[in-house]
């Protein structure tokens, strides 16, 4: 009996971005656990041309980041195509996309919860994902009754996404002028992490305080970008693995001769990864904002309320009252919260011992740190680490 040939699925998806790599993981997970496919992939960037080998490899189907420069070559293969880029709609090509409405909701809620009541958006004109995120974000801000300021880099409808994003580097001066004119404090939603890095570079050049003056959140949760930013960039994390997995399910369905019921399916994002670009409590009180910045910068140096009172122009009584009125916590609670946030970061992102973390968090004894951590979080440091540990840096 002649063995049945395995379907050969070409993956025209970039591995140069975190989103693309997660897409590939999702497809691979489906292929390993649900079907018997041979997956073909070549290292590429987002706007790479269709490689010649796809036309000569007896391909059964293609999961691709489809755009106008690639659709004609893919159609010539006469096989099922799944689009996981969703920049434009192509007849007969099902799409699986991150739900940009949910992305905007997570970004807005994150900024709102940190006290921002003025908002801004920075994106790329004619980039479909940027325009979608702006549309939904604008609706949310309008419902809140708060002001919104918008900046988009210029571009052309026919430009590739790479060209549109590169425009964000070229228009550094006009973008910087726009940033300088924003009222403080403002919560700024950037269309993706690449844009966030461009904005943070401009803020650093102009000495705009982030997150005190501008709290900035991006999209994609790309560690290679977010951790290079200074300060590190908070970001909405899409569920790209699920997008890839769902694309695999639809491909399997199409290989059986069935078309999906929906032209496009939306996969919601998972969460917000908070980093230092939004780790702030936004307040209009200028002196209290100075106090918050001082605490954030020095809480892990072992300061106490007396040090804060000595720093501020407020009397100790005024300091206590304003903190309670504006922040809902005492100066001591503000210091503790900052220290605990640092401990959480070190527990989840490093393999440092509790003794090492104790010194980094401004405590003298690990027993005292453990007691405070348990009181504030309901968990011991060990319990928190076991539930939240991420791959540590070498």
C-alpha positions in Angstrom: 0.0 0.0 0.0 1.5 3.3 -1.0 2.0 5.6 2.0 -0.1 8.8 2.1 1.9 11.9 1.4 2.1 14.6 4.1 0.6 18.0 3.3 3.3 20.6 2.7 2.4 23.9 4.3 4.6 26.9 3.4 4.9 29.6 6.1 5.6 33.0 4.6 5.9 34.7 8.0 8.8 36.8 9.3 10.8 35.7 12.3 12.4 39.1 12.7 9.6 40.3 15.0 8.2 38.8 18.1 4.7 38.8 16.7 5.8 36.7 13.7 7.8 34.3 15.8 4.7 33.7 18.0 2.6 33.1 14.9 5.1 30.5 13.8 5.0 28.8 17.3 1.2 28.7 17.0 1.2 27.0 13.6 3.9 24.6 14.8 1.9 23.7 17.9 -1.1 22.8 15.8 1.0 20.8 13.3 2.7 18.8 16.1 -0.4 18.0 18.0 -3.4 17.8 15.6 -2.2 16.9 12.1 0.7 15.4 10.2 2.1 18.3 8.2 5.5 19.2 6.7 6.1 22.8 7.5 8.4 24.8 5.2 9.8 28.2 6.3 12.6 30.5 5.3 14.1 33.3 7.3 12.6 36.6 6.1 11.5 40.0 7.1 7.9 41.4 7.0 8.0 42.7 3.4 10.2 40.0 1.9 9.2 38.7 -1.6 7.8 35.2 -2.1 10.8 33.0 -2.5 11.2 31.0 -5.7 11.3 27.6 -4.0 7.6 27.9 -3.0 6.6 27.6 -6.6 8.5 24.4 -7.1 7.9 22.6 -3.8 4.5 20.9 -4.4 2.9 23.1 -1.7 -0.5 22.1 -0.3 -1.2 25.4 1.3 0.2 28.7 2.5 -0.1 30.6 5.8 1.3 34.0 5.1 1.6 37.7 6.0 -0.2 38.6 2.8 0.0 42.0 1.1 -0.4 43.5 -2.4 3.2 42.7 -3.3 2.8 39.0 -2.5 -0.9 38.1 -3.3 -0.4 37.6 -7.1 2.5 35.2 -6.6 0.6 33.2 -3.9 -2.6 33.0 -6.1 -0.6 31.4 -8.9 0.1 28.4 -6.6 -3.6 27.5 -6.7 -3.6 26.3 -3.1 -5.5 27.5 0.0 -4.1 30.7 1.5 -4.6 32.0 5.0 -3.7 35.6 5.7 -2.3 36.4 9.2 -1.4 40.0 8.3 -4.8 41.4 7.4 -3.5 44.7 6.0 -6.0 44.4 3.1 -8.9 42.2 2.2 -8.3 39.7 -0.7 -11.3 37.7 -2.1 -11.3 34.1 -1.1 -8.5 34.5 1.4 -9.6 33.9 5.0 -7.9 36.0 7.6 -7.0 35.6 11.3 -6.2 38.9 13.1 -5.5 40.3 16.5 -8.6 42.1 17.9 -7.5 45.7 17.7 -10.6 46.8 19.5 -9.6 44.8 22.5 -6.0 46.0 22.2 -7.2 49.6 22.4 -9.4 48.8 25.4 -6.5 47.2 27.3 -4.2 50.2 26.6 -6.8 52.7 27.6 -7.8 50.9 30.8 -4.1 50.6 31.7 -3.5 54.3 31.3 -6.8 55.2 33.0 -6.1 53.1 36.0 -2.8 55.0 36.5 -4.7 58.2 36.8 -4.3 59.7 33.3 -7.1 61.9 32.2 -5.4 63.4 29.1 -4.6 61.1 26.3 -2.6 61.0 23.1 -2.0 58.6 20.2 1.1 58.3 18.0 1.1 56.0 14.9 1.7 55.7 11.2 -0.7 57.0 8.6 -1.9 54.3 6.2 -0.7 51.4 8.4 -3.9 49.5 8.8 -3.2 48.2 12.3 -2.3 51.7 13.4 -5.4 53.3 12.0 -7.6 50.6 13.5 -6.1 51.0 17.0 -6.5 54.8 16.7 -10.1 54.5 15.7 -11.0 52.3 18.7 -8.8 54.4 21.1 -10.5 57.6 19.9 -13.9 56.1 20.7 -12.9 55.1 24.2 -11.4 58.5 25.0 -14.5 60.3 23.6 -16.7 58.2 25.9 -14.6 59.2 28.9 -15.0 62.9 28.1 -11.2 63.4 28.1 -9.1 65.2 25.5 -7.1 63.3 22.9 -4.2 64.6 20.8 -3.0 62.6 17.7 0.2 62.4 15.7 0.8 60.2 12.7 3.9 60.0 10.5 3.2 60.9 6.9 3.1 58.1 4.3 1.5 56.9 1.1 -1.2 54.3 0.7 1.0 52.2 -1.6 4.0 52.2 0.8 5.1 49.0 2.4 4.8 48.7 6.1 8.6 48.8 6.5 8.6 52.2 4.7 5.8 53.5 6.8 7.6 52.6 10.0 10.9 54.0 8.7 9.1 57.3 8.3 8.9 57.4 12.0 12.6 57.8 12.2 12.7 60.4 9.5 10.1 62.7 11.1 12.0 62.9 14.4 11.8 66.7 14.6 8.1 67.3 14.0 7.2 64.4 16.3 9.5 65.8 19.0 7.8 69.2 18.6 4.4 67.5 19.0 5.6 65.6 22.1 6.9 68.9 23.7 3.6 70.6 23.3 1.5 67.9 25.0 0.0 68.9 28.3 1.4 67.1 31.4 0.6 64.5 32.5 -0.7 62.6 29.4 -1.2 58.9 28.8 0.2 58.1 25.3 -0.8 55.0 23.4 1.6 54.2 20.6 0.5 51.9 17.7 3.3 49.3 18.3 6.6 48.8 20.1 8.6 50.1 17.2 6.8 53.4 17.5 7.2 53.3 21.2 11.0 53.1 20.9 11.0 56.1 18.5 8.9 58.1 20.9 11.0 57.2 23.9 14.2 58.2 22.1 12.6 61.6 21.3 11.5 62.0 25.0 15.0 61.2 26.2 16.6 63.7 23.8 14.2 66.5 24.9 14.4 65.4 28.6 10.7 64.8 28.9 10.1 62.8 32.1 8.6 59.3 31.4 6.4 58.2 33.0 5.7 61.3 35.1 5.0 63.7 32.3 4.1 61.1 29.6 3.0 57.5 30.4 3.7 55.4 27.3 2.2 52.0 26.3 2.9 50.1 23.1 1.7 46.9 21.4 3.3 43.5 20.7 5.3 43.0 24.0 8.5 42.5 22.0 11.2 41.9 24.5 13.9 42.8 22.0 12.4 46.3 21.7 10.7 46.9 25.0 13.8 46.1 27.1 16.0 48.2 24.9 13.9 51.3 25.6 14.8 53.7 28.4 12.7 53.5 30.4 11.5 50.0 29.5 8.3 50.1 27.5 4.9 48.8 28.8 3.1 46.9 26.1 -0.2 45.1 25.2 0.6 41.5 24.6 -1.3 40.0 21.7 -2.1 36.2 21.6 -0.1 35.6 18.4 0.3 31.9 19.3 -3.4 31.6 19.2 -3.6 33.5 15.9 -1.1 31.0 14.4 -2.9 28.0 15.9 -6.3 29.2 14.6 -4.8 29.7 11.1 -3.6 26.1 11.3 -7.2 25.0 12.1 -8.6 26.9 9.2 -6.0 25.5 6.8 -6.8 22.0 7.9 -10.5 22.7 7.2 -9.7 24.1 3.7 -7.5 21.1 2.8 -10.6 19.0 3.5 -12.5 21.1 0.9 -14.4 23.3 3.3 -14.3 27.1 3.5 -14.6 28.8 6.9 -17.9 30.5 7.8 -16.2 33.8 8.5 -14.0 35.9 6.2 -12.0 37.1 9.2 -11.6 36.0 12.8 -10.4 38.2 15.6 -8.2 36.9 18.5 -8.2 39.0 21.7 -4.9 40.0 23.3 -3.9 38.4 26.6 -2.7 41.1 28.9 -0.6 44.2 29.5 3.1 43.8 30.4 3.7 46.7 32.7 7.2 48.2 32.6 8.7 51.5 33.7 7.1 53.6 31.0 3.8 53.5 32.8 4.8 52.7 36.4 3.5 55.9 37.8 0.5 57.5 39.4 -0.5 60.5 37.3 -1.2 63.7 39.2 -1.7 67.3 38.2 -0.2 68.5 41.5 3.4 69.5 40.4 5.0 69.1 43.8 3.3 65.8 44.5 4.5 64.6 41.1 8.1 65.5 42.2 7.6 63.5 45.4 6.4 60.5 43.4 9.4 60.7 41.1 11.7 61.0 44.1 10.1 57.9 45.8 10.3 55.9 42.6 13.9 56.7 42.1 15.1 56.2 45.7 12.6 53.9 47.5 15.0 51.0 46.9 17.9 53.0 48.4 16.3 52.5 51.8 14.7 56.0 52.2 12.0 56.7 54.8 9.2 59.2 55.1 11.7 61.6 56.8 13.8 61.6 53.7 10.8 62.4 51.6 9.8 65.3 53.9 13.3 66.7 53.7 13.2 66.6 49.9 9.8 68.3 49.3 8.9 71.9 49.8 5.8 70.7 51.6 5.5 70.4 55.4 5.2 66.9 56.7 1.6 67.4 57.5 0.9 68.8 54.0 2.8 65.9 52.5 0.6 63.4 54.4 -2.6 65.2 53.5 -1.9 65.6 49.8 -0.8 62.0 49.4 -4.0 60.8 51.0 -6.2 63.1 48.9 -4.5 62.6 45.6 -3.1 59.1 45.8 -5.2 57.4 48.5 -2.1 56.3 50.4 0.4 57.6 52.9 4.0 58.4 51.9 5.1 55.2 53.8 2.7 53.1 51.7 4.0 54.8 48.5 7.6 53.8 49.4 6.5 50.2 50.3 4.5 49.8 47.1 7.5 50.9 45.0 9.8 48.5 46.9 7.4 45.6 46.4 7.1 46.3 42.7 10.9 46.0 42.4 10.9 42.8 44.4 8.2 41.3 42.1 10.3 42.2 39.0 13.5 40.6 40.4 11.6 37.5 41.5 10.0 37.0 38.1 12.8 38.1 35.8 16.0 36.9 37.5 17.4 34.0 39.5 18.8 36.3 42.2 18.6 34.9 45.8 16.3 36.5 48.3 19.4 37.8 50.1 20.5 39.6 46.9 17.0 40.9 46.3 16.7 42.2 49.9 19.6 44.6 49.3 18.3 45.7 45.9 14.9 46.5 47.4 16.3 48.7 50.2 15.8 46.3 53.1 18.4 45.2 55.6 17.1 41.7 56.5 15.4 39.2 54.3 13.0 38.2 57.1 11.6 41.7 57.2 11.3 41.8 53.4 9.5 38.4 53.5 7.0 39.6 56.1 6.2 42.8 54.3 5.9 41.0 50.9 3.5 38.4 52.4 1.4 41.2 54.0 1.2 43.2 50.8 0.7 40.4 48.3 -0.7 37.5 50.3 2.1 35.3 49.0 5.7 34.5 50.1 8.4 35.5 47.8 9.0 31.9 46.9 5.3 31.3 46.0 5.3 34.4 43.9 8.4 33.4 42.0 7.1 29.9 41.3 3.9 31.3 39.7 5.4 34.2 37.8 9.0 33.2 36.9 10.1 34.1 33.3 13.1 32.8 31.5 16.1 34.5 33.1 18.8 36.3 31.3 22.1 34.3 31.1 
